[in-house]
Amino acid sequence: MLREFFQLDELGTNIKQEILAGITTFVTMAYIIIVNPKILEAAGIPFGPSMVATILTAFFGTLTMGVYAKRPFAIAPYMGENAFIAFTVVKVLGYSWQTAMGAIFIGGLLFTIITVMNIRSWLANAIPEGLRIGFIVGIGLFLTFIGLNETGIVSLGVPGAPVHVGNLKDIKVILSILGFLLISFLMIRKIKGAILIGIVVVTFLSFPLQIIAVPDKWISMPPSILPIFLKLDILGALTWGFFAVILTIFVMDLVDTMGTLIGLSYRANLLDENGNLPEIEKPMLCDALATVLAALLGTSTAGAYIESATGIEAGGRSGLTAVVTAFLFLGALFFAPFFTVIPPCAYGPALIIVGMLMLSPIAKVNFDDLTEVVPIFCIIIMMSFTYNIGIGMTAGFVVYPLVKVLSGGFKEISSGLWILAGLSVIFFIFYPY
C-alpha cells in the first residue's frame, strides 16, 4: 500500500531506503529545534513554548509535504528569516514580536492565495536554466559555509580578514574533519546510509571525548505553548510603516522556497525535460500553509529546508521520506533531550559533503557567454558571502535582465522574470538594512 501511494517503484526506490533518508534529513536539521527558539528568544519569545511551536510547524509542514505533495522535502522555520525577525524587526526597528507574527501571517495568506491561483508556479517556471544552476550551486556553497562555520573549521576573523581557519588543534574540529573523511570514504565505497553513519559515529565518539554530555534524562514532557499561541497582532502589522517588513518577509520566503525547491528537485532528479518541477504548486502550497500555521503558533516563516538534500543524497525520492522526518519531529516533543544532543561536529560534515555534491551543475554553464555567467556569479557570491539565500536570488533576478537588455537579448526575458526582477528591485529599496 505504501509503495503504491508514494509511487516507490516508479521512482526507483524502496521503503527501507526512504526511511533511512527520512532519518538522515531529520538528524541533519534537528538543530533547528534548539537554534530557532534560541534566536527568537532575543525577540522576547519564551524558549520553551517557541521550541514546541518550531516542532509543530515542522511536523505539519513536512507531513503535508509528504502526503499531499509527495516530495522528499522537509519544512521548518527558516534560518535567516528568524534572525531578521529577532534582530532587525524587534531589536532595531522596535516592533513587538506579536506584530512580527502578524506580518508573517499576512505573508502566509498572500503565499496561499497566489499559490492557489498558480501565480507562484508560473513565476517559478519563468526562471531560465542559467539562474536555476546559480541557485543550485549557490545553495551548495551556502550549505558548505554553514557546515564549515558550525564545525569550527572556518571561524570569524577580524576587519580586513573576516574569516580564517579555525583552531585545527581543537578536538571538535579534528572530529569534524574525521567525520568529513569518513562520510567521503563511505560514499566512495558506495555504502548506503553513508551520511547517517558518519553523523551517528561522530556523535557517539563525542561522549567519551566529553564534547557533549550524556543527557540526564532522555524523555520529557513538552512545555505549554499557550504563552505564544494565537498572540499575533495582525492589525498592528497593517500599517504603512510596517510595509517594508511585510515586503521583505514576502520576497525572502518567495525566492527562498522557489530556489530551494528547484535545487533539491535537481538533486533528486525530479525535474522534467524542461527543467521544471511537475506540480510545483503542491509543495509551494505546503510551504504557504506551514507559514500561516507558524504565525498562529508563534514562530517565524517556514519553508522547504536545504538540509533535505542530505536525505536526497541518502536515496530519498518520495513523500515517504518527508513523512518519516515529520514523525521524528513530532517525537522530538518528548525526546528533545535525545535528539538535540547531536553536536555540530557530527552534522556539520554532512552539510559540507552535500554542498560539495551540489556543485556539479556548474559544468553545464557556457562560460563563453558572459550574459549567463555574470548573473550566475552574482547569485553564488551573494548567497555565500551575505549568508542569505534570498539576497543571492534577488540579486540574480535583477542582474539577469539588466545584462540581457544591455547585450541586446531583450526577447530572452519572459514576463514572469520581469515581475521577479521588479519585486527584487523593490525588495532592495525597502530592505531595512
Legacy VTK file of the C-alpha trace (Angstrom):
# vtk DataFile Version 3.0
C-alpha trace
ASCII
DATASET POLYDATA
POINTS 433 float
0.000 0.000 0.000
2.798 2.418 0.897
4.653 1.504 -2.276
1.632 2.351 -4.421
0.625 5.542 -2.577
4.129 7.040 -2.740
4.862 5.532 -6.189
8.104 3.990 -4.957
8.507 1.625 -7.904
8.136 4.450 -10.427
10.767 6.476 -8.582
13.160 3.546 -8.303
13.245 3.492 -4.508
12.003 1.288 -1.645
10.607 1.604 1.861
13.911 0.877 3.630
15.743 3.491 1.565
13.035 6.093 2.181
13.052 5.500 5.949
16.832 5.836 6.049
16.602 9.036 4.019
13.937 10.443 6.359
16.094 9.746 9.394
19.100 11.345 7.692
17.158 14.512 6.874
15.869 14.789 10.431
19.226 14.193 12.075
20.853 16.813 9.837
18.286 19.510 10.611
17.378 18.585 14.216
19.449 21.573 15.325
16.530 23.816 14.317
14.595 22.531 17.352
17.031 24.399 19.611
18.516 27.093 17.350
15.243 28.628 16.126
13.786 29.256 19.607
17.197 30.458 20.821
17.256 33.121 18.100
13.624 34.123 18.666
14.292 34.345 22.399
16.173 37.559 21.584
12.841 38.990 20.416
11.212 38.194 23.770
9.560 34.917 22.737
9.977 32.399 25.609
12.212 29.443 24.718
10.039 26.506 25.835
6.817 27.466 24.014
8.883 28.566 21.000
10.527 25.129 20.812
7.098 23.480 20.774
5.920 25.886 18.047
9.033 25.086 15.992
8.433 21.333 16.259
4.704 21.517 15.497
5.326 23.757 12.466
7.969 21.360 11.155
5.697 18.361 11.750
2.681 19.882 9.990
4.615 21.306 7.049
6.745 18.215 6.459
3.837 15.787 6.848
1.768 17.837 4.402
4.705 17.859 2.001
4.967 14.076 2.205
1.288 13.142 1.995
-0.080 15.893 -0.273
2.860 16.970 -2.432
4.603 13.554 -2.166
8.059 15.131 -2.251
11.097 14.222 -0.079
11.438 17.757 1.280
11.258 18.783 4.923
9.675 22.052 6.034
10.629 24.015 9.151
11.008 27.647 10.283
13.657 29.281 8.089
17.082 30.271 9.314
17.695 33.851 8.242
14.064 34.850 8.484
14.124 34.114 12.222
17.203 36.310 12.682
15.552 39.052 10.588
12.517 38.981 12.906
14.513 38.884 16.147
17.326 41.299 15.447
16.028 43.654 12.737
12.261 43.878 13.225
12.225 43.709 17.024
15.680 44.833 18.194
16.455 47.525 15.583
13.056 48.708 14.349
11.443 48.366 17.772
8.295 46.438 16.868
6.848 43.736 19.125
7.225 40.071 18.262
3.428 39.854 18.207
3.333 42.402 15.359
6.084 40.470 13.569
3.937 37.323 13.802
1.078 39.341 12.282
3.317 40.176 9.305
4.266 36.518 8.899
0.578 35.565 8.959
-0.221 38.132 6.253
2.699 36.847 4.180
1.467 33.274 4.573
-2.023 34.225 3.403
-0.582 36.005 0.355
1.515 32.927 -0.451
-1.555 30.722 -0.173
-3.635 32.943 -2.465
-1.038 33.298 -5.221
-0.226 29.579 -4.987
-3.876 28.548 -5.417
-4.076 30.961 -8.362
-0.966 29.229 -9.855
0.917 32.533 -9.879
3.851 31.146 -7.873
4.276 28.155 -10.176
4.065 30.490 -13.211
6.839 32.643 -11.721
8.942 29.565 -10.925
8.635 28.230 -14.464
9.701 31.635 -15.836
13.183 31.271 -14.329
15.775 30.445 -17.047
18.099 27.465 -16.681
21.139 29.642 -16.016
19.569 31.147 -12.898
18.420 27.693 -11.757
22.007 26.477 -11.966
23.089 29.512 -9.969
20.524 28.674 -7.270
21.719 25.076 -7.010
25.428 25.894 -6.842
24.854 28.894 -4.581
22.822 26.825 -2.137
25.561 24.192 -2.236
28.264 26.687 -1.264
25.908 28.220 1.305
25.446 24.788 2.892
29.190 24.232 2.803
29.855 27.534 4.542
27.269 26.721 7.213
28.964 23.369 7.788
32.455 24.883 7.912
31.317 27.536 10.387
29.286 25.158 12.556
32.208 22.745 12.880
34.765 25.462 13.599
36.902 24.564 10.572
36.322 28.174 9.496
35.711 30.905 12.064
35.063 34.641 12.193
38.153 36.746 11.697
38.942 40.445 12.053
38.336 43.530 9.870
40.306 43.052 6.697
40.184 39.269 7.088
36.578 38.478 8.028
37.064 34.698 8.051
40.032 32.494 8.799
40.855 28.883 9.508
39.684 27.605 12.879
41.784 26.011 15.588
42.811 22.726 13.976
44.121 21.550 17.357
40.602 21.673 18.810
39.255 18.143 19.310
35.852 19.212 17.924
37.445 20.481 14.720
39.559 17.336 14.414
36.458 15.181 14.895
34.619 17.229 12.242
37.403 16.633 9.726
37.396 12.924 10.552
33.613 12.919 10.054
34.009 14.518 6.637
36.647 11.954 5.634
34.571 9.063 6.999
31.458 10.082 5.033
33.573 10.662 1.927
35.166 7.215 2.226
31.801 5.515 2.751
30.329 7.308 -0.271
33.340 6.398 -2.423
32.772 2.780 -1.399
29.064 3.298 -2.323
27.874 2.263 1.132
24.212 3.210 1.610
23.463 5.488 4.524
26.975 6.958 4.467
25.860 10.374 5.718
23.750 8.980 8.566
26.510 6.529 9.564
29.001 9.392 9.715
26.703 11.505 11.895
25.996 8.637 14.306
29.667 7.580 14.602
30.866 11.113 15.363
28.022 11.655 17.854
28.926 8.545 19.847
32.638 9.431 19.724
31.699 12.787 21.234
30.533 11.187 24.502
33.865 9.706 25.703
35.731 12.758 24.369
33.464 14.905 26.586
32.413 17.124 23.695
28.832 16.514 24.744
27.454 15.090 27.967
25.092 12.158 28.189
21.659 13.681 28.935
20.357 13.245 32.479
17.032 12.195 31.004
16.081 11.087 27.530
12.334 11.704 27.753
10.487 14.814 28.956
7.049 16.367 28.649
6.920 19.372 26.296
6.362 22.884 27.716
2.999 24.599 27.228
2.621 26.599 24.011
-0.160 28.813 25.428
2.068 31.849 26.236
2.623 32.455 22.491
-0.286 30.629 20.821
-2.568 33.000 18.822
-0.775 36.066 20.220
-0.123 37.607 16.786
-1.043 41.255 16.154
-2.419 41.415 12.611
-3.843 44.957 12.856
-0.503 46.248 14.118
1.170 44.840 11.013
-1.332 46.512 8.674
0.324 49.923 8.851
2.316 51.829 6.233
5.399 51.840 8.433
5.363 48.065 8.508
5.177 47.758 4.706
8.936 47.256 4.333
8.876 44.391 6.846
5.976 42.590 5.126
7.612 43.095 1.709
10.919 41.725 2.995
9.285 38.668 4.558
7.237 38.071 1.405
10.122 38.339 -1.078
12.608 36.404 1.080
10.223 33.475 1.504
9.073 33.629 -2.137
12.574 33.335 -3.567
13.953 31.084 -0.803
11.264 28.472 -1.380
11.446 28.778 -5.150
15.208 28.328 -5.310
15.310 25.621 -2.655
12.628 23.521 -4.362
14.386 23.807 -7.724
17.784 22.990 -6.231
16.545 19.992 -4.244
14.474 18.691 -7.152
17.523 18.826 -9.395
19.499 16.660 -6.965
16.553 14.243 -6.618
16.144 14.051 -10.417
12.522 15.163 -10.125
12.611 17.875 -12.813
11.037 17.285 -16.223
12.739 17.643 -19.608
12.212 21.430 -19.480
13.897 21.740 -16.099
10.611 22.355 -14.240
9.241 20.558 -11.190
5.873 18.982 -12.138
3.010 20.195 -9.936
5.321 22.631 -8.161
2.256 24.394 -6.763
1.725 21.457 -4.370
4.983 21.813 -2.393
4.552 25.587 -2.591
1.099 25.293 -1.028
2.565 23.168 1.774
5.087 25.939 2.397
2.372 28.612 2.410
0.093 26.752 4.817
3.020 25.984 7.123
3.839 29.709 7.255
0.233 30.565 8.196
0.305 27.940 10.960
3.751 29.106 12.128
2.423 32.609 12.774
-0.572 31.247 14.687
1.664 29.033 16.809
4.154 31.831 17.448
7.211 31.155 15.312
8.810 32.528 12.152
8.314 31.915 8.421
8.500 28.261 7.386
9.596 26.681 4.128
11.432 23.844 2.411
14.794 23.170 4.034
18.031 22.889 2.110
19.148 20.212 4.601
16.624 17.947 2.854
19.447 17.459 0.373
21.119 15.100 2.870
18.097 12.793 2.763
18.030 13.015 -1.017
21.698 12.017 -1.157
20.800 9.099 1.127
18.315 7.911 -1.511
15.086 9.741 -0.631
12.895 10.285 -3.666
9.275 10.125 -2.471
6.972 11.705 0.072
7.635 8.786 2.417
10.992 10.379 3.241
9.173 13.530 4.393
6.592 11.534 6.375
9.369 9.755 8.320
11.064 13.099 9.012
7.751 14.617 10.129
7.060 11.948 12.735
10.606 12.172 14.039
9.951 15.885 14.588
6.755 15.022 16.445
8.669 12.520 18.573
11.110 15.287 19.428
8.343 16.873 21.535
9.013 14.147 24.091
12.581 13.124 23.180
14.091 16.580 22.724
16.988 15.855 25.151
17.960 12.894 22.956
17.525 14.451 19.527
19.193 17.759 20.384
22.345 16.205 21.808
23.845 15.767 18.307
26.816 18.198 18.173
27.798 20.448 15.246
30.923 18.352 14.689
28.579 15.456 13.818
26.061 17.088 11.469
28.377 19.809 10.108
30.423 17.434 7.904
27.181 16.218 6.317
26.347 19.772 5.239
29.820 20.185 3.738
29.502 16.914 1.795
26.067 17.811 0.429
27.297 21.269 -0.528
30.104 19.638 -2.490
27.684 17.384 -4.329
25.527 20.340 -5.360
28.357 21.951 -7.333
28.063 19.583 -10.300
25.525 21.648 -12.379
28.142 24.363 -12.872
29.606 22.121 -15.600
26.548 22.963 -17.740
27.332 26.678 -17.819
28.699 28.114 -21.064
31.494 30.288 -19.680
31.944 31.948 -23.073
28.515 33.602 -22.671
29.027 36.325 -20.079
25.338 37.255 -20.164
24.759 33.902 -18.430
27.939 33.814 -16.339
27.583 37.253 -14.710
24.108 36.664 -13.164
25.089 33.149 -12.038
28.239 34.528 -10.450
26.245 37.230 -8.649
23.821 34.655 -7.254
26.576 32.388 -5.973
28.757 35.035 -4.349
25.862 36.979 -2.803
24.310 33.836 -1.330
27.588 32.689 0.160
29.115 35.985 1.268
25.949 37.604 2.676
24.914 34.351 4.379
21.462 34.822 2.870
19.829 32.732 0.126
17.192 35.381 -0.573
19.751 38.140 -1.193
21.574 35.970 -3.727
18.431 35.043 -5.625
17.080 38.582 -5.803
20.484 39.797 -6.997
20.274 37.275 -9.836
16.754 38.368 -10.755
17.931 41.987 -11.054
21.229 41.380 -12.860
19.991 38.798 -15.400
17.503 41.001 -17.308
19.813 44.011 -16.972
22.719 42.187 -18.622
20.479 40.679 -21.295
18.958 44.049 -22.222
22.367 45.744 -22.414
23.609 42.981 -24.714
20.572 43.072 -26.998
18.869 39.971 -25.604
15.601 41.667 -24.587
13.483 38.899 -26.179
15.103 36.272 -23.939
13.377 37.698 -20.858
9.917 36.338 -20.041
7.141 38.412 -18.492
7.348 36.336 -15.307
11.042 37.131 -14.945
10.317 40.852 -15.353
7.897 40.573 -12.413
10.514 38.811 -10.304
13.041 41.486 -11.251
10.606 44.239 -10.270
9.874 42.623 -6.904
13.600 42.226 -6.310
14.300 45.902 -7.031
11.536 46.926 -4.612
12.982 44.462 -2.094
16.426 46.080 -2.222
14.931 49.576 -1.987
12.828 48.889 1.092
15.035 46.280 2.803
15.713 47.566 6.353
19.496 47.462 6.176
LINES 1 434
433 0 1 2 3 4 5 6 7 8 9 10 11 12 13 14 15 16 17 18 19 20 21 22 23 24 25 26 27 28 29 30 31 32 33 34 35 36 37 38 39 40 41 42 43 44 45 46 47 48 49 50 51 52 53 54 55 56 57 58 59 60 61 62 63 64 65 66 67 68 69 70 71 72 73 74 75 76 77 78 79 80 81 82 83 84 85 86 87 88 89 90 91 92 93 94 95 96 97 98 99 100 101 102 103 104 105 106 107 108 109 110 111 112 113 114 115 116 117 118 119 120 121 122 123 124 125 126 127 128 129 130 131 132 133 134 135 136 137 138 139 140 141 142 143 144 145 146 147 148 149 150 151 152 153 154 155 156 157 158 159 160 161 162 163 164 165 166 167 168 169 170 171 172 173 174 175 176 177 178 179 180 181 182 183 184 185 186 187 188 189 190 191 192 193 194 195 196 197 198 199 200 201 202 203 204 205 206 207 208 209 210 211 212 213 214 215 216 217 218 219 220 221 222 223 224 225 226 227 228 229 230 231 232 233 234 235 236 237 238 239 240 241 242 243 244 245 246 247 248 249 250 251 252 253 254 255 256 257 258 259 260 261 262 263 264 265 266 267 268 269 270 271 272 273 274 275 276 277 278 279 280 281 282 283 284 285 286 287 288 289 290 291 292 293 294 295 296 297 298 299 300 301 302 303 304 305 306 307 308 309 310 311 312 313 314 315 316 317 318 319 320 321 322 323 324 325 326 327 328 329 330 331 332 333 334 335 336 337 338 339 340 341 342 343 344 345 346 347 348 349 350 351 352 353 354 355 356 357 358 359 360 361 362 363 364 365 366 367 368 369 370 371 372 373 374 375 376 377 378 379 380 381 382 383 384 385 386 387 388 389 390 391 392 393 394 395 396 397 398 399 400 401 402 403 404 405 406 407 408 409 410 411 412 413 414 415 416 417 418 419 420 421 422 423 424 425 426 427 428 429 430 431 432
